[in-house]
Amino acid sequence: MNEQYPSKDQFFERLGSLADAMIAAYGKDFAMGAMILAARFVAEGKPPGDNSPSVIYKGESHGGIGL
C-alpha cells in the first residue's frame, strides 16, 4: 500500500462517481466510450511530455484514431 496516494477503493469510488456524472450528462454510450478511450490511453504507456498523437482528444488536435 502506498500511503502517499488514496486507496484503490477510493479511486474506484471516484471513477464510479465520474461515470455516474457522464451518464447523467450524456448517456451510457458516451460514458462507456470515454472509459474505453481512457483505458486505451493508459495502455499506450507514453512517458510524460511525449507529444505524439494519442487516442485522447486534446483541444483543437484530435487523437490518433482518425477523429
N, C-alpha and C positions, 0 to 999 in steps of 0.2 A: 504494500500500500504506500502511496506517495502522499505524505502529509501536506505537500505544497499545493496540491490540486484538490478540487471537490471529489467526493467518492464517485465510483462508477454509477451507483444508484442515483445520485444527484444529477449526473449528466443525462441519464435516461429519463428522469423526470423533466428536465429542461427540454430534451428532444421531443418528448411527448407533448409538452405544452406548446412548443413551436409547431408541431404537426397539427394540433388542435386549432391553433390560430390560422394556419394556412388553409385548413379545411373550411373553417368558418368564413374566411375571406374569399377564397377562390375555388373551393370544392376539392373533393377527394382525388380526382385525377391530377390536378395541379400539385397537391401535396406529395403524392406518390412520385410524380415525375421529378420534383425538386429533390426529394430524398435520393432517388436513383442517381441524379446528376451529382449530388454531393458525395455519394459513395464512389462514383467514377473519379471524381476529383481527388479523393483520398487515395484511391488505388493508383493514380498517376504517380504519386510519391515524389513530386518535383520539389527540389530544395527551395527555400525562401529566396526571393529575388529573381527566380527564373521567369523570364517574360515571354517564353514561347507559348503558342496557342494552348488553350485549355478548354475543357468541357464547360467551364463556368462562365456565364455572361459577365463581362466587365464593362459596363457603361456603353460607350459607342462601339467598342470592338467586341464581336461575338467570339465564342469559343471555337474549338476546332472540330465541331461536329456539323459544320455546314449550315449554321443558322443565319 
